[in-house]
Amino acid sequence: MTTLTLNQKLKQSEYMSIPCDDSHVYTLTSGKVEIYACTPEGSENYHKKFLMALEPGEDFFPPLEAATPLEFSLFAVTDAEISKTETERITPDIFSEKADKWFKKLTDLPWIRYLVAMDDEVVTRWHGENVFGETDKNLCDAVKETFLFNQEIFSMLISGQFGASERHAQERSANWAKQRVKTMFAAMS
């Protein structure tokens, strides 16, 4: 798996790692990719979850550092090209527009859509592409602060998904072990 440079081409079926990062916006310039959230490769309990597919022109923002170390993994469905732009080089109004679209796309995830249905205040703003609401979109620091707040919530939510999956796997493994012991004792009787 490679790590993204400034502009990166991916061949079909190739993977690329996107580590936690709050200083860049990533844009799919051509092709089609799928984004997976995953624990770092080589970690003891490596696993990944499909998040979404991206079409050309769509932007994405990797998760921030969270309790569970996560990164994004891109899978090239077709030959693709991804560009990486420093957030400091994007005007606040354009940045907020890109971020609004990103958060809106996140509401397609079932576990986030559930929070929208439960009328969660923050996630409902994502769904309405109104993340920046009253924020002065001409003030770079205000836009960045609002973005980081919301991206941190996403990072916590996705970390929770990984934590829940890990607990479920541990419970399933423990139940399987108990069942195996019961079967063994039943066979010995």
Buried (B, 14 or more C-beta within 10 A) or exposed (E): EEEBEEEBBBEEEBBBBBBBBBEBBBBBBBBBBBBBBBBEEEEEEEEBBEBBBBEEEBBBBBBBBBEBBBBBBBBBBEBBBBBBBEBEEBEBEEBBBBBBBBBBBBBEBEEBBEBBEEEBEBBBBBBBBEBBEEBEBEEBEBBBEBBEEBBBBBBBBBBBBBEEEBEEEEEEEEEEEEEEEEEEEEEEE
